[in-house]
């Protein structure tokens, strides 16, 4: 008899990616069993982990929301509690909740070729558990939950106040009347600075280099008006397509005509802050969308700057002192609290120790296949979201595709689906990320290889991917569907 796994699909992570896969399985593969292993006590992933003031989406919820579940709140740029409520409702209404195993950390996963299944080692409150599954779906995001990036800030041990990383925000932090310095200029810093001006004496954003920013409304007027006259699902679909195509246009325009887009963004900033806005604090040394563009919803950061409750300082740190931060210019930034919003550390596959027949899987030795599977790695998929669009767009695409793979396996009575790539393939390798962001450059040594063309490319074009998924069949001749090895079937 063929060995049977405990479950058909093991989903690692109960955030956006994992919930998308679970919902797609309910819709497309209802006869298959699955379990979701969530290392924390709640669903939500990023949106439950981060608890800093003002935490919100940096993409509109009509694209960060799932394609199968309309976002109906008035605000398109939503805060974390609203996002968690949206995810929680989906989990319970779609019968996913019973499949989630909380406080369950998948430590390792070893593929057994003779059985065509994964052997998982899971740590939960009962101790160490052994679980087998036919397919492994890694949906745990792309950054390290335990160890954020250490920017090696000089002399930070000399600081006499409190140092906080946004990833480990202390509950009930009292910052009323305190002088706060937020180190960093990315989306996290742009969110925290205006959110803390309500109680703080003053909030300063300290940046080494500026970031391209653009103000936008937190409410989508078109979406809210469409819902008045159209069915909910149709209004959502129209709004979603509008926002996808608008962002795609702006990104490609920035790549093709960077100077024009830079002038456009600069004009918007001058309109927000006045003609005498500080150029050195808002003029990055790189073109727009060479790093992710920061959204400023309802101009909240700019309003705080104009009100004098917040400020931006561009400079390099000489050292920390008991009362603040000394810059190389000689200026002292006084601080009671320092927040180190200095970036994340990438971790592929939730740091699960993945191996094939006992041999550790070296990710950089493999090639991306269709943005979610890997060369010569059987029955495994991962979610690595778009860097120039909403994470959920890739999560939904991957979930739909892998469910079609599972159904094709069933049709062919196969137990293995593996993208086969011969050693003499002769493909050219290109940069996996067309961006200069520090957190991506620091992680290049961890990332699988990417080719210039599909299907062996980690693409950053959602619309092109959608077209490819529609036209290229699942059974494309590259993805091989196989049964158990002959010796196992004979046994």
Residue, then its C-alpha position, 0 to 999 in steps of 0.5 A: x500500500x502507498x504510504x499516506x500522510x497525516x494531511x494533504x497540505x501543511x500551511x506554515x503561517x496564518x497571516x495573509x498568505x496562509x489565509x489566502x491559501x486556506x480559503x482557496x483550498x476550501x473553494x478549489x480543493x474541498x476534498x483535501x485535508x490541510x492544517x495551518x501551523x501558526x507559531x503565535x497565538x493569533x492569526x494575522x502575521x505582521x498585522x498582529x505582531x506589530x503594535x506600534x502607534x498608528x500601524x496601518x497598511x501602506x497599500x490600499x485595502x482594495x489590493x491588500x484585501x483578497x480577490x475573493x473577499x471585498x473590502x467594505x470599510x470606508x477607509x482604504x488605508x486601514x489600521x491594523x485592528x481593522x485589518x485583523x478584523x477583516x482576516x478574523x471574519x474570513x477565517x471564521x466565515x469560511x470554516x478555516x478556524x478549525x484548521x489552525x494549530x496555534x503556538x505551533x512552530x514548524x522547526x524542520x521539514x524533510x522530504x522523503x523521496x521513497x514516500x513522496x511526503x514531507x516529515x515535519x518537526x513541530x514544536x507546540x505546547x505539548x512538546x515535539x510533534x511529528x507530522x507528515x504531509x504531501x505538500x508543503x506551503x510556506x506562507x510565513x512572510x519574508x522577514x525574521x520575526x525574532x531578529x530585526x536588522x541591527x544597524x550597529x548604531x555607534x555608542x547606543x549603550x551610552x544613551x540614558x533613555x529608552x531604546x525601542x524597536x518597532x518590532x518589539x513595541x512595549x505594551x502601555x508605553x507612556x511617552x507623554x511629554x517626552x522628546x522622541x527621536x525615530x531613526x529611519x525614513x521608511x514606511x514604519x518611521x513615516x507612520x510612527x512620527x505623526x502618530x506619536x505627536x498627539x502626546x509627545x513633546x516633540x518627535x524628530x525623524x532622523x534619516x541618513x538619506x531622504x525617501x520619496x514620499x507622496x500624500x494621498x487620501x485614506x478614503x477612496x471616493x470612487x470605491x465608496x461611491x460605487x458601493x452606493x449603486x453597485x453590488x458589493x462584489x462588483x464595486x470591489x472588483x472595479x476598484x481593485x482593477x483601477x488601483x492595480x492598473x494605476x499603481x502599475x502605470x505609476x511604477x512603469x512611468x517611474x522606471x521609464x521616465x524617472x526625471x519626470x516622476x521625480x519632478x512631479x513628486x517634488x512639486x507635490x511636496x512643495x505644494x504640501x510644505x510650501x515653496x521653502x520646504x527643506x530640499x535636503x530632507x526630501x530629495x533622495x539620491x536615487x530615482x523614484x521607485x528604486x526603493x519603495x515609495x512611502x505613502x503619507x495618508x491624509x498628509x498626516x506627516x506633513x501636517x505635523x511638520x507644519x504644526x511644529x510637533x514633528x521635524x525631520x533631520x538629515x545627518x549621520x550619527x557620531x555617537x549616542x550620549x546620555x541625553x540624546x544623539x550627537x550628529x557628525x555635524x556636531x548637533x545634539x538631538x535631545x531625546x528621552x526615547x529613541x525608536x530604531x526603525x532601521x529596517x527588517x532582516x529577511x528570512x526565507x520560508x520562516x526559517x524552517x530547516x528544509x531538507x531533501x532526503x536529509x540534505x539541507x536545501x540551499x535556496x540560492x542553488x535553486x531557481x524560482x519557478x512561476x514565482x512560488x516553486x523551485x527547480x527540482x524541489x518537489x511538492x513545495x511552494x512559498x509566498x514572496x510578495x511583490x515589492x512594487x505592489x500589494x503583498x496579497x496580489x502574489x499570495x492570491x495568484x500563488x494560492x490559485x495556482x497551487x490549488x490547480x497543481x493539486x487538482x492536476x496531481x489528482x487527475x493524473x494520480x500523481x503524488x509528486x509535482x516538481x519543476x524539472x531543470x536539467x543541469x545544462x540548462x544554460x539560463x542566464x541569472x539576473x538580479x532577483x530584485x530590481x531595487x536598491x533597498x538595504x534590506x533586499x541587498x543585505x539578503x541577496x545571498x539568501x534568495x534563489x536564482x531568477x532568470x530573465x524570462x518566465x517561468x524561471x523568473x521572480x517577476x515584479x509585474x502582477x499583470x504580466x503574471x496574471x496573463x502568464x497564469x491564464x495562458x500557460x497551462x499547469x501541465x506545461x511540460x516543465x512541471x513534472x507529475x510523477x508517481x511513487x518510485x517503482x520500488x516503493x509501489x512494488x513494496 
